[in-house]
Amino acid sequence: MEELLEVVTFHLPRYENTAKTCKPIPGQVSPSDVTFATKFVAVHLFIKVKGSRPMTYHYLTVDMVRTAKKNGGIH
């Protein structure tokens, strides 16, 4: 898990840049950046909300995401 978190931390600047670009001018973001951002969010949710490797995604519930937002599980 720590290794996965290091990867997420490494890619965080690219994700933030994509998000900054996408908000004011959505058409300015390339399809590959949108794909990257989607995968980034998914992996981040697996690690921070579920606390497990991505293959356990089928056990992640909407309620778990809501609870994590309230108690600081998502940053």
WONORMO-V399307 format. One record per backbone hydrogen bond with DSSP energy under -0.5 kcal/mol. CO is the residue of the C=O (numbers start at 1). NH is the residue of the N-H. If there is no record, write none. Layout:
co = [CO & CO]
nh = [NH & NH]
//
This chain:
co = [1 & 2 & 3 & 4 & 5 & 6 & 7 & 8 & 9 & 11 & 12 & 13 & 14 & 15 & 16 & 17 & 18 & 19 & 20 & 21 & 25 & 26 & 30 & 31 & 32 & 33 & 34 & 35 & 36 & 37 & 38 & 39 & 40 & 41 & 42 & 43 & 44 & 45 & 45 & 46 & 46 & 53 & 54 & 56 & 57 & 61 & 62 & 63 & 64 & 65 & 66 & 67 & 68 & 68 & 68]
nh = [5 & 6 & 7 & 8 & 9 & 10 & 11 & 12 & 12 & 15 & 16 & 17 & 18 & 19 & 20 & 21 & 22 & 23 & 24 & 25 & 28 & 29 & 34 & 35 & 36 & 37 & 38 & 39 & 40 & 41 & 42 & 43 & 44 & 45 & 46 & 47 & 48 & 49 & 50 & 51 & 52 & 56 & 57 & 59 & 60 & 65 & 66 & 67 & 68 & 69 & 70 & 71 & 72 & 73 & 74]
//
